[in-house]
Amino acid sequence: MFSYNRVQIIGYQTQPVTLRQTPNGSSVTDLNLVVPYKFKSDTGEMLSGRSFHAVTLWGPMADIASQYIRPGSQIFISGRLQTDTWEDEQSEEKRSKTKIIALDMIMLDPKDGQIKAPAGAKSILNCVNRADIVGNLTRDPELRTTTNGKKVLTLGVATNERWKDKNSGEYNERVEFHNVVIWGDQAEEINSTLKKGNRVFVNGRVQTRGWETPSGAKRTTTEIIADEFLLLGVENAVAQESVQAEAARSESGSAPAPTAKPKSSKISDESEPVTVPEVKYSSEIKAEDLPF
């Protein structure tokens, strides 16, 4: 069963780009993007801050990034969330880190540098931090109440990715597990209606928070803070009404008129040959228009 796992962010590179080579000669590099954000809380309070995102680029995309991206460069990234897990050699604890695997990259700065923010501009200066996933719940919802009385729900959503290995030609599959957090009234609704295995759509922002283990070790957890949450694969009364109305209209209506046969376009052997004018194609993209 297919699923969907996509992230789009617009942020700023925080450090110089270092290019690496794998043993088989592939280029790879990691970006560290900061995304300033502003959003309105459930209480109507405007909150602001910043989030940091690790982004991995492969192949020609990594080569381009190493040549043209500098600290402070504004970049658009579209990719997928991927969580890598390993065992700590010293503590033998299981560790994990979530990053974005870039599928597309656009460098956003003009050739002559970034412009000053226009006076009075507010909402149009926001950056982008958006995650969209379609997957299945891995466990029943867990509703909790915070110390200040707010309802919060945590649940897991699984997505899968399938691809063909270039060398062996075999198909591989990877499953990603996403932690999703929902606040407020919707958290209570989901807790009372959904269960493990339900297929859902989640739209929200990616957030990484830090915490400490009982032994004092620092850890991080990456979550999707949901703005929109939908149950999929369910009947819809409005849609069914439209389907039934269309079916009734088809049954009561007359059969469609037969389509007229088109006239033959066959050219007689005695006809003069048709001359096709030569068309010269040229790219509309000019080198001087490129931002790098």
SULGIZI-V5440 format. One record per residue. N is the residue number from 1. NEAR is the number of other ideal C-beta (glycine too) atoms within 12 Angstrom. D_CENTER is the distance of its C-alpha to the mean C-alpha in Angstrom with 1 decimal. Layout:
BEGIN
{{N & NEAR & D_CENTER} {N & NEAR & D_CENTER}}
END
This chain:
BEGIN
{{1 & 16 & 18.6} {2 & 14 & 15.2} {3 & 29 & 12.1} {4 & 27 & 8.3} {5 & 35 & 5.7} {6 & 32 & 2.1} {7 & 44 & 2.1} {8 & 31 & 4.9} {9 & 42 & 8.3} {10 & 31 & 11.9} {11 & 36 & 14.4} {12 & 31 & 17.7} {13 & 37 & 18.8} {14 & 26 & 21.4} {15 & 19 & 23.4} {16 & 17 & 24.9} {17 & 33 & 22.9} {18 & 18 & 24.6} {19 & 25 & 24.4} {20 & 19 & 25.2} {21 & 16 & 26.4} {22 & 14 & 26.0} {23 & 7 & 29.3} {24 & 11 & 28.6} {25 & 11 & 28.0} {26 & 19 & 24.2} {27 & 24 & 22.9} {28 & 28 & 20.4} {29 & 33 & 19.6} {30 & 30 & 17.7} {31 & 43 & 16.7} {32 & 31 & 17.1} {33 & 44 & 15.4} {34 & 28 & 16.8} {35 & 37 & 15.1} {36 & 24 & 18.0} {37 & 27 & 17.3} {38 & 21 & 19.6} {39 & 25 & 19.3} {40 & 13 & 22.1} {41 & 15 & 22.9} {42 & 21 & 24.5} {43 & 12 & 27.9} {44 & 8 & 27.1} {45 & 10 & 27.1} {46 & 14 & 25.0} {47 & 17 & 23.3} {48 & 17 & 22.2} {49 & 18 & 21.1} {50 & 19 & 18.8} {51 & 36 & 16.1} {52 & 30 & 15.8} {53 & 42 & 13.1} {54 & 34 & 14.1} {55 & 43 & 12.5} {56 & 34 & 14.2} {57 & 37 & 15.1} {58 & 27 & 17.3} {59 & 24 & 20.1} {60 & 17 & 20.8} {61 & 32 & 17.7} {62 & 29 & 19.2} {63 & 22 & 22.6} {64 & 27 & 21.6} {65 & 36 & 20.0} {66 & 24 & 23.2} {67 & 17 & 25.4} {68 & 24 & 24.0} {69 & 40 & 21.7} {70 & 22 & 23.9} {71 & 16 & 23.8} {72 & 20 & 22.8} {73 & 34 & 20.9} {74 & 32 & 18.1} {75 & 41 & 15.0} {76 & 31 & 11.7} {77 & 44 & 9.1} {78 & 26 & 6.1} {79 & 34 & 5.5} {80 & 32 & 5.5} {81 & 47 & 7.5} {82 & 29 & 11.1} {83 & 31 & 14.3} {84 & 18 & 17.6} {85 & 16 & 20.8} {86 & 13 & 24.4} {87 & 12 & 27.8} {88 & 16 & 29.4} {89 & 8 & 32.7} {90 & 9 & 34.7} {91 & 15 & 33.7} {92 & 9 & 32.5} {93 & 16 & 29.8} {94 & 14 & 26.4} {95 & 21 & 23.8} {96 & 21 & 20.0} {97 & 22 & 17.4} {98 & 34 & 13.6} {99 & 31 & 11.9} {100 & 42 & 9.0} {101 & 34 & 10.0} {102 & 37 & 9.7} {103 & 25 & 9.7} {104 & 21 & 10.6} {105 & 37 & 12.6} {106 & 25 & 14.8} {107 & 29 & 17.7} {108 & 27 & 18.5} {109 & 22 & 22.0} {110 & 14 & 25.1} {111 & 15 & 27.7} {112 & 8 & 30.1} {113 & 13 & 27.9} {114 & 17 & 25.9} {115 & 13 & 27.7} {116 & 8 & 29.1} {117 & 12 & 27.4} {118 & 9 & 29.4} {119 & 7 & 31.8} {120 & 8 & 30.8} {121 & 11 & 27.1} {122 & 12 & 24.9} {123 & 11 & 21.9} {124 & 10 & 21.1} {125 & 20 & 20.8} {126 & 21 & 17.9} {127 & 30 & 14.8} {128 & 27 & 11.1} {129 & 35 & 9.1} {130 & 34 & 6.6} {131 & 42 & 4.7} {132 & 33 & 5.3} {133 & 40 & 7.3} {134 & 29 & 10.6} {135 & 34 & 13.2} {136 & 33 & 16.7} {137 & 35 & 18.4} {138 & 27 & 20.0} {139 & 20 & 22.7} {140 & 19 & 24.4} {141 & 33 & 23.3} {142 & 23 & 25.1} {143 & 26 & 26.3} {144 & 19 & 27.8} {145 & 16 & 29.7} {146 & 15 & 29.5} {147 & 7 & 32.8} {148 & 10 & 32.6} {149 & 11 & 32.2} {150 & 20 & 28.5} {151 & 25 & 26.8} {152 & 29 & 23.7} {153 & 36 & 22.0} {154 & 28 & 20.2} {155 & 38 & 18.9} {156 & 31 & 17.0} {157 & 45 & 14.5} {158 & 33 & 14.5} {159 & 37 & 12.2} {160 & 25 & 13.7} {161 & 25 & 13.2} {162 & 16 & 16.3} {163 & 16 & 17.5} {164 & 12 & 21.0} {165 & 12 & 22.7} {166 & 12 & 24.1} {167 & 8 & 27.3} {168 & 9 & 28.3} {169 & 9 & 26.7} {170 & 11 & 25.9} {171 & 13 & 22.7} {172 & 15 & 20.8} {173 & 17 & 18.5} {174 & 22 & 16.4} {175 & 22 & 15.6} {176 & 36 & 13.2} {177 & 30 & 14.4} {178 & 42 & 12.5} {179 & 35 & 14.8} {180 & 45 & 14.4} {181 & 37 & 16.9} {182 & 37 & 18.4} {183 & 30 & 21.4} {184 & 25 & 24.4} {185 & 17 & 25.7} {186 & 29 & 22.6} {187 & 30 & 22.9} {188 & 20 & 26.4} {189 & 19 & 25.6} {190 & 33 & 23.0} {191 & 25 & 25.4} {192 & 15 & 28.2} {193 & 19 & 26.6} {194 & 34 & 23.9} {195 & 18 & 24.6} {196 & 17 & 23.4} {197 & 20 & 22.0} {198 & 28 & 20.8} {199 & 26 & 17.7} {200 & 39 & 15.3} {201 & 30 & 12.3} {202 & 46 & 10.8} {203 & 26 & 9.3} {204 & 31 & 9.9} {205 & 33 & 9.9} {206 & 46 & 9.9} {207 & 32 & 13.6} {208 & 31 & 15.9} {209 & 19 & 19.5} {210 & 13 & 22.7} {211 & 14 & 25.5} {212 & 12 & 28.7} {213 & 16 & 30.2} {214 & 9 & 33.8} {215 & 11 & 35.0} {216 & 9 & 33.5} {217 & 15 & 30.7} {218 & 12 & 27.6} {219 & 21 & 24.3} {220 & 24 & 20.7} {221 & 24 & 18.2} {222 & 34 & 14.5} {223 & 33 & 13.6} {224 & 41 & 11.2} {225 & 35 & 13.7} {226 & 35 & 13.4} {227 & 26 & 14.2} {228 & 20 & 14.3} {229 & 35 & 15.2} {230 & 25 & 16.6} {231 & 24 & 18.9} {232 & 24 & 18.6} {233 & 14 & 21.4} {234 & 15 & 24.1} {235 & 11 & 26.9} {236 & 13 & 26.9} {237 & 10 & 30.3} {238 & 10 & 29.5} {239 & 12 & 27.9} {240 & 13 & 30.8} {241 & 13 & 33.3} {242 & 13 & 31.9} {243 & 15 & 31.9} {244 & 14 & 35.5} {245 & 14 & 36.7} {246 & 14 & 35.5} {247 & 13 & 37.2} {248 & 12 & 40.4} {249 & 12 & 40.4} {250 & 13 & 40.2} {251 & 11 & 43.0} {252 & 10 & 45.3} {253 & 11 & 44.8} {254 & 8 & 46.8} {255 & 8 & 45.6} {256 & 7 & 44.0} {257 & 7 & 46.4} {258 & 6 & 46.5} {259 & 6 & 44.8} {260 & 6 & 47.4} {261 & 7 & 47.5} {262 & 7 & 46.7} {263 & 6 & 49.6} {264 & 7 & 49.9} {265 & 9 & 48.6} {266 & 8 & 50.6} {267 & 10 & 52.5} {268 & 10 & 56.2} {269 & 7 & 57.4} {270 & 6 & 59.9} {271 & 9 & 57.4} {272 & 8 & 56.7} {273 & 9 & 53.5} {274 & 9 & 50.5} {275 & 6 & 49.5} {276 & 6 & 45.7} {277 & 6 & 45.2} {278 & 6 & 43.3} {279 & 6 & 39.9} {280 & 6 & 38.7} {281 & 6 & 35.0} {282 & 7 & 33.7} {283 & 9 & 30.3} {284 & 6 & 29.5} {285 & 9 & 27.7} {286 & 8 & 30.3} {287 & 9 & 30.3} {288 & 8 & 31.4} {289 & 11 & 28.4} {290 & 14 & 25.9} {291 & 21 & 24.9} {292 & 19 & 26.0}}
END
